[in-house]
């Protein structure tokens, strides 16, 4: 069993002049304490160890959509119908007729 993802970054400084990734983390200024419990991430069934001074976020919401196409023409047709794009073989040509929109659901616990 492994430590819950992200726990090793909690309470650490960050070198703002370094790269934008975990390599720029500096000293840990908060002691998370020993592992005191476990937590299961229900969407995957994975169980993680949780340090004494950390708590996982209990609510998780995930959604997704995937499409499978047998031909390039099916792929192009799908996007031309759903995004207003005119397609040609070998890639897309034309312009988007619809504005990009994004739906975000958030929940605070």
C-alpha positions in Angstrom: 0.0 0.0 0.0 1.3 3.5 -0.8 0.9 6.9 0.7 -2.1 8.9 -0.7 -1.0 10.8 -3.8 -0.1 14.4 -3.0 0.6 13.9 0.7 4.4 14.3 0.1 3.8 17.8 -1.3 1.6 19.1 1.6 3.3 21.7 3.8 6.4 22.1 1.6 7.8 25.3 0.1 8.1 25.8 -3.6 11.0 27.3 -5.6 9.2 29.9 -7.8 12.4 30.2 -10.0 12.5 26.5 -10.7 10.5 24.3 -13.1 6.7 24.1 -12.6 6.7 20.5 -11.2 7.4 18.5 -8.1 11.2 19.0 -8.6 10.8 22.6 -7.3 9.4 21.5 -3.9 11.6 22.6 -1.0 11.7 21.7 2.7 8.7 20.3 4.4 7.7 22.8 7.1 4.7 20.9 8.4 5.1 17.4 9.9 2.3 15.2 8.7 3.0 12.6 11.3 2.9 8.8 11.0 0.4 6.9 8.9 -2.7 6.7 11.0 -5.4 5.4 8.7 -6.2 4.1 5.2 -8.6 5.6 2.7 -10.2 4.0 -0.4 -10.6 6.0 -3.6 -14.0 4.5 -4.6 -13.8 5.1 -8.4 -10.8 2.8 -8.7 -11.0 0.8 -5.5 -7.4 1.8 -4.7 -6.6 2.0 -0.9 -4.0 4.5 0.3 -2.2 5.2 3.6 -3.1 8.6 5.1 -0.8 10.5 7.5 -2.1 11.6 10.9 -2.3 15.3 10.0 -3.8 14.9 6.5 -7.3 14.2 5.4 -8.4 13.1 1.9 -11.3 14.8 0.1 -14.2 12.4 0.4 -16.3 13.7 -2.5 -15.1 12.9 -6.1 -17.0 13.6 -9.2 -15.8 12.4 -12.6 -17.4 12.3 -16.0 -16.2 11.5 -19.4 -17.2 10.6 -22.9 -15.3 8.6 -25.5 -16.0 7.9 -29.1 -14.7 5.2 -31.4 -14.5 5.5 -35.1 -13.8 3.0 -37.8 -12.8 5.4 -40.5 -11.3 8.9 -40.9 -14.6 9.9 -42.5 -16.6 8.9 -39.4 -14.2 10.9 -37.2 -14.5 14.0 -39.4 -18.3 13.7 -39.7 -18.8 13.5 -36.0 -16.8 16.7 -35.3 -18.3 18.5 -38.3 -21.8 17.8 -37.0 -21.0 18.6 -33.3 -18.7 21.6 -33.7 -19.7 23.1 -36.9 -16.4 22.3 -38.6 -16.1 21.6 -42.3 -13.8 18.6 -42.9 -11.6 17.4 -45.7 -9.6 14.2 -46.0 -6.2 14.4 -44.3 -7.2 16.9 -41.7 -9.7 19.6 -40.9 -10.2 22.8 -42.9 -12.6 25.6 -42.3 -13.5 27.3 -39.1 -15.4 26.8 -35.9 -19.0 28.1 -36.2 -19.7 27.6 -32.5 -18.0 29.1 -29.6 -16.1 26.7 -27.3 -18.1 26.1 -24.2 -17.2 24.2 -21.0 -19.3 22.9 -18.2 -17.7 22.8 -14.7 -19.4 21.2 -11.7 -18.0 21.9 -8.3 -19.0 20.8 -4.9 -17.5 22.0 -1.6 -17.5 19.8 1.5 
